[in-house]
Amino acid sequence: MPDPILPGRIGLYASMLHYGLTGYRDFAREHAGFFEAMRADEGPFADRHVLDVGCGKSYWLSLLLAADGAHVVGVDTELVDAQRGAAKYARILRVNGAERALRTAAWDVLFANGYYRELERCIGHALPHEKVTLKVYDGSHFPLPDASVDLVVSHEVFEHIADVPAVLADVARVLRPGGRIYIYIHNFTSLSGGHHIAWKHPDKRPSRKVPPWDHLRERRFVDIPSWLNSLREHDYRAMFEHWFEIDEWRATEEEGRALLTADIRRELAQFSERELLTKGFLVRGKLRSVQQVSKAAIA
Ligand SMILES: C[S@@+](CC[C@H](N)C(=O)[O-])C[C@H]1O[C@@H](n2cnc3c(N)ncnc32)[C@H](O)[C@@H]1O
């Protein structure tokens, strides 16, 4: 990733543009890989009702699930729409503001076609855009009836959610008894978890300008693409355990070990080594029964 050469938002957008232009095929391959792993863990998905929380403007996880035969609803706080054109950007402008409208337009015009082509090449068939239901929502109450979903999935969204307990309560509401979750969270305390564009690939392309873990230290470089809640792994764990029986809490790849010097380790002593080096965690689990949830609330 190039270090930002211009200051502020302009520098951030220039770096994001470069990142998109050089990386969109890699995003598609990574996404196909994530889906393959999810299918091995939770699939097959044919005829299952799935909610994709924070599906994003490319709604790739919704598309891959639909291609596998699932009935999918993708929701996001940003207006997400398979159609392109002026009317869509005018609606995003109204609902989410100018910055979001510009970012989505840039994605659609510059990267979307190439990205979807690569994703289709990875999976070996066309993507069923027409089979996915996309909805914008208020960020806490899903536009779905109670007990109507078999599986809730989410990829790199929970670190952006302001009220995680409220969203988890609504995940529990829409899941049928015994329904499952498969949620991947980008870990805030990791090197890339600060979401600085210069630290997208800490081991392959470390930044020469932004100090490692700047977001936990001096915070000299604060321009990042989106808001973060700064929650730590143990915070999430308590919140998820309230509603779900956790089958697996999987720490995914490690990053940045070579950059964790003795001086930085001392400076960040309040964080464990695991917190600093784990890029993200995958949460797999099953909805607890009402009795289990109320017992836990009393205890
Ligand atoms: C980093 S993007 C990830 C998008 C997609 N899941 C992906 O992997 O490409 C984070 C997304 O979360 C959405 N988001 C933020 N807060 C949310 C909330 N409370 N509920 C649902 N989505 C939210 C943002 O609009 C954005 O599309």
The ligand as an ORCA input file, in Angstrom:
! r2SCAN-3c Opt
* xyz 0 1
  C     -15.952     -2.704      5.796
  S     -17.574     -2.673      5.111
  C     -17.860     -4.404      4.871
  C     -18.887     -4.663      3.813
  C     -19.018     -6.132      3.390
  N     -19.539     -6.957      4.463
  C     -17.706     -6.647      2.894
  O     -17.130     -7.537      3.521
  O     -17.249     -6.151      1.841
  C     -18.579     -2.282      6.514
  C     -20.042     -2.125      6.157
  O     -20.795     -2.084      7.374
  C     -21.860     -1.183      7.192
  N     -22.396     -0.831      8.526
  C     -21.953      0.055      9.436
  N     -22.743      0.037     10.549
  C     -23.694     -0.910     10.340
  C     -24.811     -1.424     11.099
  N     -25.120     -0.969     12.302
  N     -25.539     -2.408     10.549
  C     -25.240     -2.892      9.322
  N     -24.223     -2.438      8.553
  C     -23.470     -1.461      9.056
  C     -21.246     -0.055      6.373
  O     -22.213      0.723      5.715
  C     -20.374     -0.858      5.388
  O     -21.083     -1.200      4.219
*
